[in-house]
Amino acid sequence: MNWDRIEGKWKQFAGSARERWGKLTENDWETMAGTKERLVGRIQERYGVAREVAEQQADEWSRALEQSGREAAAATHL
């Protein structure tokens, strides 16, 4: 999913992100406001992983959001 869309609908997607990265604090969520760079930085910091790993996790999560959105849209057309 496009990060501009994620950022624009951050409140809708934040629950899914919180499930995925439970070590991030409430303050982390408030300050990142859906920006990929901030999310990646917080993942890197809290989980002690390399930047590339954090970026990969963020990209996988965004693809999963897109996939779940497609499935939900298809289900409404049945």
MIRO-269036 format. One record per residue (C-alpha): residue number from 1; residue in one letter; x, y, z. Coordinates in steps of 0.1 Angstrom, whole numbers. Layout:
REM MIRO-269036
REC pos code     u     v     w
REC NUM    a     X     Y     Z
...
This chain:
REM MIRO-269036
REC pos code     u     v     w
REC   1    m     0     0     0
REC   2    n    12    35    -8
REC   3    w    27    52    23
REC   4    d     8    84    15
REC   5    r   -24    65    20
REC   6    i   -12    49    52
REC   7    e    -2    82    65
REC   8    g   -36    97    56
REC   9    k   -55    69    72
REC  10    w   -31    63   101
REC  11    k   -58    61   127
REC  12    q   -74    33   108
REC  13    f   -42    13   104
REC  14    a   -26    20   137
REC  15    g   -43    -9   155
REC  16    s   -28   -34   130
REC  17    a     6   -18   134
REC  18    r     3   -19   172
REC  19    e    -4   -56   170
REC  20    r    26   -61   148
REC  21    w    51   -41   169
REC  22    g    40   -44   205
REC  23    k    72   -30   219
REC  24    l    65     5   206
REC  25    t    52    29   232
REC  26    e    21    51   230
REC  27    n    45    81   226
REC  28    d    61    63   196
REC  29    w    27    59   179
REC  30    e    17    95   185
REC  31    t    50   110   172
REC  32    m    53    89   141
REC  33    a    19    98   127
REC  34    g    21    71   100
REC  35    t    54    82    84
REC  36    k    74    53    71
REC  37    e   108    68    81
REC  38    r    97    73   117
REC  39    l    81    38   119
REC  40    v   113    22   105
REC  41    g   134    42   130
REC  42    r   113    31   160
REC  43    i   113    -5   149
REC  44    q   151    -3   145
REC  45    e   155    13   180
REC  46    r   130    -8   200
REC  47    y   138   -42   184
REC  48    g   175   -37   178
REC  49    v   175   -47   142
REC  50    a   193   -32   112
REC  51    r   176    -5    92
REC  52    e   172   -28    62
REC  53    v   153   -54    84
REC  54    a   131   -27    98
REC  55    e   123   -14    63
REC  56    q   115   -49    51
REC  57    q    91   -54    81
REC  58    a    74   -21    73
REC  59    d    71   -30    36
REC  60    e    57   -64    44
REC  61    w    31   -49    67
REC  62    s    20   -24    41
REC  63    r    17   -51    15
REC  64    a    -4   -71    40
REC  65    l   -27   -41    45
REC  66    e   -31   -38     8
REC  67    q   -39   -75     5
REC  68    s   -65   -74    33
REC  69    g   -81   -44    17
REC  70    r   -84   -62   -16
REC  71    e  -100   -92     2
REC  72    a  -124   -70    20
REC  73    a  -134   -52   -12
REC  74    a  -139   -85   -30
REC  75    a  -161   -98    -2
REC  76    t  -184   -68    -4
REC  77    h  -190   -75   -41
REC  78    l  -202  -111   -35
